[in-house]
Amino acid sequence: MPLPSKKDLKIALEVFALFQWILSAFIMGVTAGFVSLYLVLFTPYWPVTVLILTWLAFDWKTPQQGGRRLACIRRWCIWKHYCDYFPLKLLKTHDISPNHNYILVCHPHGLFSHSCFGHFATDTSGFSKIFPGITPYVLTLGVLFWVPLLRDYVMSSGACSVSQASMDFLLTHKGTGNMLVVVVGGLAECRYSLPGSTTLVLKNRTGFVRMALRHGVPLIPAYAFGETDLYDQYIFTPGGLVNRFQKWMQRMIHIYPCAFYGRGFTKNSWGLLPYARPVTTVVGKPLPLPKIENPSQETVARYHALYIDALCKLYDQHKTKYGISETQELVIT
């Protein structure tokens, strides 16, 4: 048999890099739970579980107080292979001064926010060179910080909780040059993650605007062209049994279960890996906001509308460069 070429090895490393991130997070979560339960029920080493839970209680607020990033983890060479798999690209349209703090709002969520993770939770896509002096903090669901081991792995990337207390801390206790990265569409946007889709869940998402007004920090729109093209979805018959179950789940736990699929470990196979399609995240111009400690609903709505206008302009200026028709507009729901 012929030896694999350098290209084959590189592709294998890229697939491994992508697979290990999703799999390792799952394994860490499951292992921590089962091992702790096993030690309590079937061995005399239950004090180990008590110590783990004690440390968890002691360290509970760390994800809301800047987290615990590790530069060595963020610079792992495996993340470079992760970014090269698609590949992921980051485009700056305006300089960003490290003398201020910012809230960068990333769209769309897609299914797994691969571009957001690759650019802002690792330091291998060129972020530190493109935005010198800026420290990104990816804000994510607090549930990821409930599980021992997994929480430390997630925090090592610089991720923090998306809670109000966490955002307040980062904007007031960490000096300047901090960029809070939020994906406001969240899991509700997964249902719209289809190739060619430009639908965003944003109409009633105003919390990030209120937070920016309270601290007087600029909002930065960012759009990841190609994020929704990474997976296909099977769309069930509207009103059918499965579709009703999906909507029921969304009402109950705010998660819309999707029947998604992509490629397998080989190029033309079927599986759950994303398609190897380029994703370019375009970071727009900061939108300055005044500092208003208790903004009214009318004020929030006014600046929310200004943000949507800035996002639409950013999208319209760049969409044709990435294969989107001139007539296709953003759909805000």
C-alpha positions as CSV (number, residue, x, y, z in Angstrom):
1,M,0.0,0.0,0.0
2,P,1.3,3.5,-0.8
3,L,2.1,5.7,2.1
4,P,-0.3,8.6,2.8
5,S,0.8,11.9,1.3
6,K,1.3,15.1,3.3
7,K,-2.0,16.3,2.1
8,D,-3.8,13.1,3.3
9,L,-2.1,13.5,6.7
10,K,-3.1,17.2,7.0
11,I,-6.7,16.3,6.2
12,A,-6.7,13.6,8.8
13,L,-5.3,16.0,11.4
14,E,-8.0,18.5,10.5
15,V,-10.8,15.9,10.9
16,F,-9.3,14.8,14.2
17,A,-9.1,18.3,15.5
18,L,-12.7,18.9,14.8
19,F,-13.9,15.6,16.1
20,Q,-11.8,15.7,19.3
21,W,-13.3,19.1,20.4
22,I,-16.9,17.8,20.3
23,L,-16.1,14.3,21.5
24,S,-13.8,15.5,24.3
25,A,-16.4,17.9,25.7
26,F,-19.0,15.1,25.7
27,I,-16.6,12.5,27.2
28,M,-15.5,14.9,30.0
29,G,-19.1,15.7,30.9
30,V,-20.2,12.1,31.0
31,T,-17.1,10.8,32.7
32,A,-17.3,13.4,35.5
33,G,-20.9,12.4,36.2
34,F,-20.5,8.7,36.1
35,V,-17.2,8.5,37.9
36,S,-18.5,10.7,40.8
37,L,-21.7,8.5,41.0
38,Y,-19.6,5.3,40.9
39,L,-17.3,6.4,43.7
40,V,-20.3,7.1,45.9
41,L,-22.3,4.0,45.2
42,F,-19.8,1.2,44.6
43,T,-16.5,2.1,46.3
44,P,-15.3,3.4,49.7
45,Y,-13.8,6.4,48.0
46,W,-16.9,8.6,48.3
47,P,-14.8,11.4,50.0
48,V,-13.2,12.0,46.5
49,T,-16.6,13.0,45.2
50,V,-17.2,15.1,48.3
51,L,-13.9,16.9,47.6
52,I,-14.8,17.5,44.0
53,L,-18.2,18.9,44.9
54,T,-16.6,21.1,47.6
55,W,-14.1,22.5,45.1
56,L,-17.0,23.0,42.6
57,A,-18.9,25.0,45.3
58,F,-15.8,27.0,46.2
59,D,-15.0,27.8,42.5
60,W,-18.6,28.3,41.5
61,K,-18.3,32.0,40.7
62,T,-15.1,31.8,38.6
63,P,-16.9,31.6,35.3
64,Q,-18.7,34.9,36.3
65,Q,-15.4,36.6,37.3
66,G,-13.3,36.4,34.2
67,G,-12.8,32.6,34.1
68,R,-9.5,30.9,34.0
69,R,-7.9,31.2,30.5
70,L,-4.8,29.3,29.7
71,A,-2.7,30.8,26.8
72,C,-1.0,27.5,26.2
73,I,-4.4,25.8,25.6
74,R,-5.6,28.6,23.3
75,R,-2.4,28.2,21.2
76,W,-2.6,24.5,20.8
77,C,-1.5,23.6,17.3
78,I,-4.6,21.3,17.0
79,W,-6.7,24.5,16.9
80,K,-4.8,25.6,13.8
81,H,-5.9,22.3,12.1
82,Y,-9.4,23.0,13.4
83,C,-9.5,26.4,11.6
84,D,-7.9,25.0,8.5
85,Y,-10.6,22.3,8.1
86,F,-13.2,24.6,6.8
87,P,-11.2,27.0,6.5
88,L,-12.1,29.8,8.9
89,K,-11.1,33.4,8.0
90,L,-11.4,36.6,10.0
91,L,-11.8,39.9,8.2
92,K,-11.4,43.3,10.0
93,T,-13.1,46.3,8.4
94,H,-12.1,48.9,11.0
95,D,-9.4,49.3,13.6
96,I,-10.4,48.7,17.2
97,S,-8.7,50.7,20.0
98,P,-7.5,48.7,23.1
99,N,-8.4,51.8,25.2
100,H,-12.1,50.8,25.3
101,N,-14.1,47.7,26.1
102,Y,-16.5,46.3,23.5
103,I,-19.4,43.8,23.0
104,L,-19.0,42.0,19.7
105,V,-22.3,40.4,18.6
106,C,-21.8,37.4,16.3
107,H,-24.3,36.2,13.7
108,P,-25.6,33.6,12.9
109,H,-25.3,30.9,15.5
110,G,-25.5,28.0,13.1
111,L,-25.6,24.7,14.8
112,F,-22.3,24.7,16.7
113,S,-20.9,28.2,16.2
114,H,-17.7,26.8,14.7
115,S,-16.4,30.2,13.4
116,C,-17.0,31.9,16.8
117,F,-15.1,29.2,18.6
118,G,-12.2,29.1,16.1
119,H,-11.7,32.8,16.0
120,F,-12.4,33.9,19.6
121,A,-11.8,30.9,21.8
122,T,-8.5,30.0,20.3
123,D,-5.5,32.1,19.3
124,T,-4.6,30.3,16.1
125,S,-6.7,32.1,13.5
126,G,-4.8,35.3,13.8
127,F,-7.1,37.3,16.2
128,S,-4.2,38.7,18.3
129,K,-2.5,40.0,15.2
130,I,-5.6,41.4,13.6
131,F,-6.8,43.0,16.8
132,P,-3.7,43.8,18.8
133,G,-4.2,44.6,22.5
134,I,-7.8,43.1,22.5
135,T,-8.7,40.2,24.8
136,P,-11.7,38.2,23.6
137,Y,-14.1,36.5,26.1
138,V,-16.6,34.1,24.5
139,L,-19.7,34.2,26.6
140,T,-21.6,30.9,26.7
141,L,-24.3,29.0,28.6
142,G,-23.8,28.7,32.3
143,V,-24.7,25.0,32.2
144,L,-21.3,24.2,30.7
145,F,-19.7,25.3,34.0
146,W,-21.7,23.0,36.2
147,V,-19.7,19.9,35.4
148,P,-16.3,19.3,36.9
149,L,-13.4,18.9,34.5
150,L,-15.5,20.1,31.5
151,R,-15.9,23.6,33.1
152,D,-12.1,23.9,33.4
153,Y,-11.6,22.8,29.8
154,V,-14.1,25.4,28.6
155,M,-12.7,28.1,30.8
156,S,-9.2,27.5,29.5
157,S,-10.3,28.8,26.1
158,G,-11.2,32.1,27.7
159,A,-14.9,31.4,27.8
160,C,-17.1,32.8,30.6
161,S,-20.7,32.7,31.6
162,V,-23.1,34.8,29.6
163,S,-24.9,35.9,32.8
164,Q,-25.4,39.6,33.6
165,A,-23.1,39.3,36.6
166,S,-20.3,37.9,34.3
167,M,-20.7,40.7,31.8
168,D,-20.8,43.4,34.6
169,F,-17.5,42.0,36.0
170,L,-15.7,41.9,32.7
171,L,-16.7,45.4,31.8
172,T,-15.8,46.9,35.2
173,H,-13.0,44.8,36.8
174,K,-10.7,43.8,33.9
175,G,-9.5,47.2,32.7
176,T,-9.8,48.1,29.0
177,G,-9.2,46.2,25.8
178,N,-11.8,43.5,26.6
179,M,-14.1,42.2,23.9
180,L,-17.2,40.3,25.1
181,V,-18.3,37.9,22.3
182,V,-22.0,37.0,22.3
183,V,-24.0,35.0,19.8
184,V,-27.4,36.5,20.6
185,G,-29.4,34.1,18.3
186,G,-28.4,31.2,20.6
187,L,-29.9,27.8,20.3
188,A,-33.2,29.2,19.0
189,E,-31.4,29.9,15.7
190,C,-30.4,26.3,15.1
191,R,-33.7,25.6,13.3
192,Y,-32.8,28.2,10.7
193,S,-29.3,26.7,10.1
194,L,-29.8,25.6,6.6
195,P,-27.6,26.1,3.5
196,G,-28.4,29.5,2.0
197,S,-30.4,30.7,5.1
198,T,-30.0,34.3,6.3
199,T,-32.6,34.2,9.0
200,L,-31.6,35.6,12.4
201,V,-33.3,35.5,15.8
202,L,-32.8,39.1,16.8
203,K,-36.1,41.0,16.9
204,N,-36.7,40.4,20.6
205,R,-33.1,40.0,21.7
206,T,-32.4,43.3,23.4
207,G,-30.4,42.3,26.5
208,F,-27.1,42.9,24.9
209,V,-28.1,46.5,23.9
210,R,-29.3,47.2,27.5
211,M,-25.9,45.9,28.9
212,A,-23.9,48.0,26.4
213,L,-26.0,51.1,27.4
214,R,-25.5,50.5,31.1
215,H,-21.7,50.5,30.6
216,G,-21.4,52.9,27.7
217,V,-19.5,50.4,25.6
218,P,-19.7,50.2,21.7
219,L,-21.4,47.3,20.0
220,I,-19.6,45.6,17.1
221,P,-21.7,43.7,14.6
222,A,-20.0,40.6,13.0
223,Y,-21.4,38.2,10.4
224,A,-20.0,34.8,9.6
225,F,-20.7,34.2,5.9
226,G,-21.0,30.4,5.4
227,E,-21.8,29.3,9.0
228,T,-25.2,28.1,8.0
229,D,-23.8,26.1,5.1
230,L,-21.9,23.6,7.2
231,Y,-24.7,21.2,7.8
232,D,-27.9,20.0,6.1
233,Q,-31.1,19.5,8.0
234,Y,-34.1,17.2,7.4
235,I,-37.2,19.3,7.6
236,F,-40.2,17.4,8.9
237,T,-43.7,17.9,7.7
238,P,-45.2,21.1,9.3
239,G,-47.8,20.0,11.8
240,G,-46.7,16.4,11.8
241,L,-45.8,14.3,14.9
242,V,-42.1,15.0,14.8
243,N,-42.5,18.7,14.1
244,R,-45.0,19.1,17.0
245,F,-42.4,17.4,19.2
246,Q,-39.7,19.8,18.1
247,K,-41.9,22.8,18.9
248,W,-42.9,21.3,22.2
249,M,-39.3,20.8,23.1
250,Q,-38.5,24.4,22.1
251,R,-41.3,25.7,24.4
252,M,-40.3,23.5,27.3
253,I,-36.5,23.9,27.3
254,H,-35.8,26.5,24.6
255,I,-33.9,24.0,22.5
256,Y,-35.1,23.1,19.0
257,P,-33.9,19.5,18.3
258,C,-32.7,19.3,14.8
259,A,-32.2,16.3,12.5
260,F,-28.9,17.5,11.0
261,Y,-26.2,15.8,9.0
262,G,-23.0,16.5,7.2
263,R,-20.1,14.5,6.1
264,G,-18.3,11.5,7.5
265,F,-14.6,10.8,8.0
266,T,-14.0,10.4,4.3
267,K,-14.7,13.2,1.8
268,N,-17.9,11.9,0.2
269,S,-19.4,10.0,3.1
270,W,-22.4,10.8,5.2
271,G,-22.0,11.6,8.9
272,L,-22.1,14.3,11.6
273,L,-19.0,16.2,10.8
274,P,-19.6,19.6,9.2
275,Y,-18.9,20.1,5.5
276,A,-15.5,21.5,4.7
277,R,-16.7,24.8,3.4
278,P,-15.1,28.2,3.9
279,V,-16.5,30.5,6.6
280,T,-15.5,34.2,6.7
281,T,-16.3,36.2,9.7
282,V,-16.5,39.9,8.9
283,V,-16.1,42.2,11.9
284,G,-17.8,45.6,11.4
285,K,-17.4,49.1,12.7
286,P,-18.0,49.8,16.4
287,L,-21.3,51.4,17.1
288,P,-20.8,53.9,20.0
289,L,-23.4,54.0,22.7
290,P,-23.9,56.5,25.5
291,K,-23.7,55.4,29.1
292,I,-27.2,55.2,30.7
293,E,-27.3,53.3,33.9
294,N,-31.1,52.6,33.7
295,P,-32.1,52.9,30.1
296,S,-35.8,53.0,29.4
297,Q,-37.4,50.4,27.1
298,E,-37.8,53.1,24.4
299,T,-34.1,54.0,24.6
300,V,-33.1,50.3,24.3
301,A,-35.5,49.9,21.3
302,R,-34.0,52.9,19.6
303,Y,-30.4,51.7,19.9
304,H,-31.5,48.1,19.1
305,A,-32.8,49.5,15.8
306,L,-29.6,51.3,15.1
307,Y,-27.7,48.1,15.7
308,I,-29.8,46.2,13.3
309,D,-29.3,48.9,10.7
310,A,-25.5,48.6,11.2
311,L,-25.6,44.8,10.9
312,C,-27.7,44.9,7.7
313,K,-25.3,47.4,6.1
314,L,-22.4,45.2,7.0
315,Y,-24.2,42.2,5.5
316,D,-25.2,44.1,2.3
317,Q,-21.7,45.4,1.8
318,H,-20.1,42.0,1.8
319,K,-22.7,39.4,0.8
320,T,-21.9,39.2,-2.9
321,K,-18.3,38.4,-2.1
322,Y,-19.3,35.2,-0.5
323,G,-21.8,33.8,-3.0
324,I,-25.0,35.5,-1.7
325,S,-27.3,37.1,-4.3
326,E,-27.6,40.9,-4.3
327,T,-31.3,40.5,-3.8
328,Q,-31.1,38.3,-0.7
329,E,-31.7,40.2,2.4
330,L,-31.3,39.4,6.1
331,V,-34.5,38.1,7.7
332,I,-34.9,39.3,11.3
333,T,-37.3,37.2,13.4
